[in-house]
Amino acid sequence: MHERESSSHFISHWQRVLRLLDLDRLDAELPELVLLRHGLLGLGLGENRLTQQAQDMAEARCMARGAAAVSMLEMCETLGLLRTIGRLTPDEPFVFDFIRSAANNVDRLRRGERVNLRGHLEHLAKQLAFDPGTSWEELAQAPPFPAGSPEAALCLLARYDWFSRKKRAQVSWYRNRGRLR
């Protein structure tokens, strides 16, 4: 009887929290929204209004362009948070989009962001059971994923060790042509 009373007490408190907490009034960044969503799901509360609102706000934040776009630092924080809570997996929403965006902006990344993203890329490649040391011949014989798929792109980035390469400005012949003498 006491256990039933305790669970109903928890549920009534939870419903009160749901009514009082309005995410629209909070200025939550992407890592906080992702943590809130996974925290609510981890508590076994399932999909509810607050979980859905956090997911919708995270999606809107990820789709923003221009000045409102997610910064590289925020992406790295979100990926690090997902890895810390054990949810940095290929099936997690926006993981491929974040890695693709970072790969496209690799020349603008700071050293710490590169190191961080390199670790996340290796982690994701292991999740896909891809060995970055796989030879080109083996990849040509039996590609692990369909060409053009997000998984194939992730494996290719891991194979090239994309986030440890030098910036284009450092290796450009055109930019360095006067320095060779």
Secondary structure, 3 states (H helix, E strand, C coil): CHHHHHHHHHHHHHHHHHHHCCCCCCCCCHHHHHHHHHHHHHCCCCCCHHHHHHHHHHHHHHHCCHHHCCCHHHHHHHHHHHHHCCCCCCCCCCHHHHHHHHHHCHHHCCHHHHHHHHHHHHHHHHHCCCCCCCCHHHHHHCCCCCCCCHHHHHHHHHHHCHHHCCCHHHHCHHHHHHHCC
